[in-house]
Structure formats: structure tokens, C-alpha cells
Amino acid sequence: MSKPILGIDVSKLDLTISLLIDKNYHHTKVNNNQQGFKELVKWLKKHKITQVAACMEATGKYGKSFANFLYSNNHKVSIVNPACINTFAKSKLSCHKTDKVDSMIIAEYQVRMIYINNSSE
């Protein structure tokens, strides 16, 4: 089993999440607050996931609490310049622009761009 990847599309009110496990996506949406973070932990446990490599765009204050939550719970967290994700999405000729599609693209970016560059881990 490959390492589970979490692609997160962050907004002020919610987090749209794609969990990538062995080339299969699972999706959820939670509130961008402590209660939502706890719901995510339950959802990950339902999928028998204890540790993920998470990736999100740098969104300033909207993603900071969630990134800190993930990090403090022993998950790897990558915060990426939105322009990099945008360029990656364009290279895939992605024309659908939804939160769910964005979270999937962010997860794939984590796999292809970050893990390739850190393959010694």
C-alpha cells in the first residue's frame, strides 16, 4: 500500500478533501474549524489511516490552523504556492474548476511533484 495522500482545497468556511490511497480517491468536506478537524480525524480512522502526507495551497490565515492541526498530529504537511498548483493543473489540461477537482489536483501534485523531489524519504 502506498502512503496515503491528502489533497486539501482550503476556503474560509470549509475544507474540501481528497484522500488518495493506491490510485483511488475518497472525498469529504468538513468545516474549517476545530470541530471539522475532529470530523476529519474520525473520517481518516474510518479508512484505517493514521498518518498522511497532506498538501494544500498557501492561503494565508484560512489554512494556517488546519496545517498546524495536521502537523501537531504527526502528519506531513506541504504548503505550496497556489501558482505552482495552477500551472500543474493547466499542464493536465484540467478545465473543470470545482473544489473537489481542485483537491484531487492538489493530491496529485503532492504525489508527482513533491514526492518525486523527496524520493529518499
C-alpha positions as CSV (number, residue, x, y, z in Angstrom):
1,M,0.0,0.0,0.0
2,S,1.4,3.4,-0.9
3,K,1.4,6.3,1.6
4,P,-2.0,8.0,1.8
5,I,-2.1,11.5,0.3
6,L,-4.5,14.2,1.4
7,G,-5.2,17.0,-1.1
8,I,-7.0,19.9,0.6
9,D,-8.8,22.8,-1.1
10,V,-9.0,25.4,1.7
11,S,-11.6,28.1,1.9
12,K,-12.7,30.4,4.7
13,L,-15.6,28.2,5.8
14,D,-14.7,24.7,4.7
15,L,-12.1,22.2,3.6
16,T,-12.7,20.0,0.6
17,I,-10.6,17.0,1.0
18,S,-9.5,14.2,-1.4
19,L,-7.8,11.2,0.1
20,L,-5.7,9.3,-2.4
21,I,-5.0,5.6,-1.5
22,D,-3.5,3.3,-4.1
23,K,-4.8,5.4,-7.0
24,N,-8.3,5.5,-5.5
25,Y,-9.9,8.8,-4.4
26,H,-12.2,9.2,-1.4
27,H,-13.8,12.6,-0.7
28,T,-15.2,14.6,2.1
29,K,-15.9,18.1,3.1
30,V,-15.6,19.5,6.7
31,N,-15.9,22.8,8.4
32,N,-12.7,24.9,8.6
33,N,-12.7,24.9,12.4
34,Q,-11.7,22.6,15.3
35,Q,-15.0,20.6,15.1
36,G,-14.3,20.0,11.4
37,F,-10.8,18.9,12.1
38,K,-12.1,16.4,14.6
39,E,-14.6,15.1,12.0
40,L,-11.7,14.6,9.6
41,V,-9.8,12.5,12.2
42,K,-12.8,10.3,12.5
43,W,-13.1,10.0,8.7
44,L,-9.5,9.0,8.4
45,K,-9.9,6.4,11.1
46,K,-12.9,5.0,9.2
47,H,-10.4,4.5,6.3
48,K,-7.9,3.0,8.7
49,I,-5.5,5.9,8.1
50,T,-3.2,7.0,11.0
51,Q,-0.7,9.2,9.0
52,V,-1.0,11.1,5.8
53,A,1.1,13.3,3.6
54,A,-1.1,16.4,3.2
55,C,-0.8,19.1,0.6
56,M,-2.6,22.5,0.5
57,E,-2.2,25.8,-1.2
58,A,-0.8,28.7,0.8
59,T,-4.0,30.6,1.6
60,G,-2.7,32.7,4.5
61,K,-4.9,32.7,7.6
62,Y,-7.5,30.3,6.2
63,G,-5.3,27.2,6.1
64,K,-2.9,28.0,9.0
65,S,-4.9,26.5,11.8
66,F,-5.6,23.3,9.8
67,A,-1.9,23.0,8.8
68,N,-0.9,23.4,12.5
69,F,-3.5,20.8,13.5
70,L,-2.2,18.3,11.0
71,Y,1.4,18.9,11.9
72,S,0.7,18.6,15.6
73,N,-1.0,15.2,14.9
74,N,2.2,13.9,13.2
75,H,1.1,14.2,9.6
76,K,3.5,15.6,7.0
77,V,2.3,18.9,5.6
78,S,3.3,20.6,2.4
79,I,2.1,24.2,1.8
80,V,2.5,25.1,-1.8
81,N,2.4,28.4,-3.8
82,P,-1.0,28.5,-5.5
83,A,0.7,29.5,-8.8
84,C,2.5,26.1,-8.8
85,I,-0.7,24.2,-8.4
86,N,-2.4,26.4,-11.1
87,T,0.4,25.7,-13.5
88,F,0.3,22.0,-12.7
89,A,-3.5,21.9,-13.3
90,K,-3.1,23.7,-16.7
91,S,-0.4,21.2,-17.7
92,K,-3.0,18.4,-17.2
93,L,-5.5,20.4,-19.4
94,S,-7.9,20.4,-16.5
95,C,-10.9,22.5,-17.4
96,H,-13.3,21.7,-14.6
97,K,-13.0,24.1,-11.7
98,T,-14.7,22.8,-8.6
99,D,-13.4,22.4,-5.0
100,K,-13.5,18.6,-5.4
101,V,-11.5,18.7,-8.6
102,D,-9.0,21.2,-7.1
103,S,-8.5,18.9,-4.0
104,M,-7.8,16.0,-6.4
105,I,-5.3,18.1,-8.4
106,I,-3.6,19.1,-5.1
107,A,-3.3,15.5,-4.1
108,E,-1.8,14.5,-7.5
109,Y,0.6,17.4,-7.2
110,Q,1.8,16.0,-3.9
111,V,2.5,12.7,-5.5
112,R,4.1,13.8,-8.7
113,M,6.0,17.0,-7.7
114,I,6.8,16.8,-4.0
115,Y,7.4,13.0,-3.6
116,I,9.5,12.9,-6.8
117,N,11.7,15.6,-5.3
118,N,11.9,13.9,-1.9
119,S,12.1,10.3,-3.0
120,S,14.7,9.5,-0.4
121,E,12.1,9.6,2.4
